[in-house]
Amino acid sequence: EVQLVESGGGLVQAGGSLRLSCAASGITFGDYVIGWFRQAPGKEREGVALIGITEGDTYYADSVKGRFTVSSGYGKNTVYLEMNGLKPEDTAVYYCAVGVLYSWVASEYHYWGQGTQVTVSS
């Protein structure tokens, strides 16, 4: 069974940094596109960053460009999301997901982790 586990969330002040991790079992990340999504209470789940391990391509939402970096661990089934210059509007539950194509549409991803809470105070 596929299992995705996010970690690294927490409470930080505006301008601070966090590094989120997504570790997988039962699946090889290199065969898929990995997406980071976030969801604030009462809001739609939105894509934050995408990475294709085989292709080496990365994509970022306009709201996080220049502040967030998505990467993969060398020889490991793990992806990371480094978040710098955090803003209160970044507050959300962050999820990693796997899909077969690059997409910003959450419903096109097949597997999801349980999420990790990121809270940014002003």
N, C-alpha and C positions, 0 to 999 in steps of 0.2 A: 504494500500500500504506500502511496506517495505521501510524504510528510514534509511540510515546510514549517520552519520555526524562525520567527523574527525575534531579534533581541537588540538591545542598545538604547531603547527609548528612555525618556526621563523628563525631568523638569529643569529647564534652563532659562536664564535671562536673555532678553533680546540682545542679539549680537554674538551670542554664544554658539558653540558647535556640538554636534553629536555625530556618532558613527553607528549606523544601523547595520546589522548583519542578517542574512537570510541563509540558513543552512538547510540542505535538502537530503532526504533519504528516499530510496525507491525510484529515483529518477536521475538522469544525467543532464545537467544544465546545458552542456554543450550542444544538445540536440534541440534546444528550444530558445525562444525569446523570453527573457526575464523582465518583468515589469514591476516597478515600484508604484503603488497607488496610495492615496490617502483619503480619509473620510472624516470630516468634522460632523458633529451632531446635527441632524436635520438637513444635511447636504448630500449631494450626489458624490459617489466615489469618483475621484479624478486621478488621471495618470500624472506621475511626477517625473519618472525617468525610465528609459528602456535600454536594455543591452542584449545584443546577440553575441553569444560567446564565440561561435564559429566564425561569424562575419567580422566581429570586432567593432561593430557599429554601436553608437550610443545616441540617444535622443533625450531632450529635456523639454519639459513644459516651460513656456515663456516666464511663468512666475518664479521659477527657480534657476533659470540660466545664469551662470556665473557664480552661483552660490553652492549648488549641489553637484556632486560627482558620483557617478555609478561606476563600479568596477567589479571584477571577478578575482577571486583568489587563485594564485598560481597552482595548477594541478589539483584544485579542490572544488567540490560541489558547493561553493559558497559565493554569494554576491554581497556587495556592500553598497551602502549609500552614505557618503560623507556629506554632512550638512553644515555649512558655515554661514555666518551672518544671519542667524535665525531671527525670524520676525514673529510677532504674536499670531499673524494670520497663517503661519505654518503649523499651528496647533491642530492636531488630528491624530487618529489612529493610522499608522502606516503599515501597509501590507505588501508582501511580495507575492508574485503570481507567475505562473508559467503558461505560455501559449506557443502556437506554432508559427505565428506571423507577427511582425511588428504592427502594433495597434495601440491606439489610445482608448479603445473601447473595452471597458472592464469585462463585459459579457463574453468577449472573445477569448478570455483566458480560462484555462481548464482547471488549474489547481491553485489554491490559496492557503496562505498561512493564517494564523489566528490574529495577527496584528500586534503591534507594540505602540504604546501611547507616547506621543511627543507633546509636551506642553511648554510653550514659550511665554514667559511673563514679560511685561513691559517694565 
